[in-house]
Each structure stands twice: as C-alpha cells, then as structure tokens.
Amino acid sequence: MVAEFLCEVRPDFRVSDRLGAQMGWAAKDHQACLAYLLRDIQYATNNGSEQALRRCVVFRKVTNCFRSERGATFYANVKSVLETTRRRGIGILPAIRHTLNGTPLPVAT
C-alpha cells in the first residue's frame, strides 16, 4: 500500500506508527510517532500491575466473591504483601515477620 501510494518518491524523513510495511521508506531516517511511543510506554508500566491483579480477579470469580468486607480486606492485604515480596525477591516468612512487627519490607539489592 505504501509503495502504491508513494510510487518512487522517498521522503528524507518519515513518521509512522512503526507498522512493518511502513518501515524503510525514508531515504535518511525514520521517526516513530511520539503518541504511539507514549502509549506503548504507558502499557508497559501498567501491564505488570494488571498482571498482578489478574490472579485476584480470577480468585474472586471462582469463589463467587467474598462473604464479608473483612475477608476481602484480609485477602487484599495478604496478596499485597506476597506480591511485594515476590517482586523484591524477599522470602515469604521474613516478609510476614516484618509485616506483623510493623516494620517496612526491605528493598532488594
């Protein structure tokens, strides 16, 4: 389609959304559209958080929700501590001890 539209014309610089068919048509350089780059960066930032929530959503659907607000809060707190320990590379038992003692979790080195 790009070849059909541009024929033999090769612009010095081309801005596109990084679609494979559009790459390589500039004579000198190619610039990805900044709006698309921003979207991709936001997706990469949010993707980890969304993946962490996915297990909680599946659990809630399988168990047909929680029976009480207290149970839901307890589950959310436990999952938060466990997910933080997993991401920081900390053992579960030391993390539970830190949490019960009211001390912050250490940051992984």
C-alpha positions as CSV (number, residue, x, y, z in Angstrom):
1,M,0.0,0.0,0.0
2,V,2.8,2.4,0.9
3,A,4.6,1.6,-2.4
4,E,1.4,2.1,-4.3
5,F,0.8,5.5,-2.7
6,L,4.4,6.8,-2.8
7,C,5.5,5.2,-6.0
8,E,9.1,6.1,-6.4
9,V,9.1,9.0,-4.0
10,R,11.2,8.5,-0.9
11,P,11.0,11.3,1.7
12,D,14.1,12.1,3.7
13,F,12.3,11.5,7.0
14,R,9.2,9.6,7.7
15,V,7.0,9.5,10.8
16,S,4.7,6.4,11.3
17,D,3.3,4.2,13.9
18,R,6.0,1.5,13.3
19,L,3.9,-0.7,11.2
20,G,6.2,-3.1,9.4
21,A,5.0,-2.2,5.9
22,Q,5.8,1.5,6.6
23,M,9.3,0.9,7.9
24,G,12.2,1.5,5.5
25,W,10.5,4.1,3.2
26,A,12.5,7.1,4.4
27,A,15.7,8.0,2.4
28,K,17.6,9.1,5.6
29,D,15.8,8.3,8.8
30,H,12.6,7.1,10.3
31,Q,10.8,8.6,13.3
32,A,8.2,6.7,15.3
33,C,5.1,8.7,16.2
34,L,5.5,10.1,19.7
35,A,1.9,9.4,20.6
36,Y,2.3,5.8,19.8
37,L,5.6,5.6,21.8
38,L,3.9,7.2,24.8
39,R,1.0,4.7,24.5
40,D,3.5,1.8,24.5
41,I,5.4,3.1,27.5
42,Q,2.1,3.5,29.5
43,Y,1.1,0.0,28.5
44,A,4.5,-1.4,29.7
45,T,4.2,0.4,33.0
46,N,0.6,-0.7,33.7
47,N,1.0,-4.3,32.3
48,G,2.8,-5.6,35.4
49,S,0.2,-4.1,37.8
50,E,-2.6,-5.6,35.7
51,Q,-1.0,-9.0,35.6
52,A,-0.6,-8.9,39.4
53,L,-4.3,-8.2,39.8
54,R,-5.4,-10.9,37.4
55,R,-4.9,-13.7,39.9
56,C,-7.0,-11.8,42.4
57,V,-9.8,-11.3,39.9
58,V,-9.8,-15.0,39.0
59,F,-9.9,-16.0,42.6
60,R,-12.8,-13.6,43.3
61,K,-14.8,-15.0,40.3
62,V,-14.1,-18.7,41.2
63,T,-15.0,-18.3,44.8
64,N,-18.1,-16.2,43.9
65,C,-16.8,-13.1,45.8
66,F,-16.1,-12.8,49.5
67,R,-18.6,-13.4,52.2
68,S,-17.6,-10.3,54.2
69,E,-15.8,-7.0,53.8
70,R,-13.3,-8.2,56.5
71,G,-12.5,-11.3,54.4
72,A,-11.9,-9.2,51.2
73,T,-9.7,-6.7,53.1
74,F,-7.7,-9.5,54.7
75,Y,-7.2,-11.2,51.3
76,A,-6.1,-7.9,49.7
77,N,-3.6,-7.2,52.4
78,V,-2.1,-10.7,52.3
79,K,-1.9,-10.6,48.5
80,S,-0.3,-7.2,48.6
81,V,2.5,-8.4,51.0
82,L,3.1,-11.6,49.0
83,E,3.2,-9.8,45.6
84,T,5.6,-7.2,47.1
85,T,7.9,-9.9,48.4
86,R,7.9,-11.7,45.1
87,R,8.8,-8.6,43.2
88,R,11.5,-7.6,45.7
89,G,13.0,-11.1,45.9
90,I,12.4,-11.5,49.6
91,G,11.4,-14.7,51.3
92,I,7.8,-15.0,52.4
93,L,8.5,-15.8,56.1
94,P,10.8,-12.8,56.7
95,A,8.2,-10.6,54.9
96,I,5.4,-11.9,57.2
97,R,7.6,-11.3,60.2
98,H,8.3,-7.7,59.1
99,T,4.7,-7.1,58.4
100,L,3.5,-8.4,61.8
101,N,6.2,-6.4,63.6
102,G,5.1,-3.3,61.7
103,T,8.5,-2.7,60.1
104,P,8.8,-1.9,56.4
105,L,9.8,-4.6,53.9
106,P,13.5,-4.3,52.9
107,V,14.3,-3.3,49.3
108,A,16.1,-5.9,47.3
109,T,19.7,-5.1,46.4
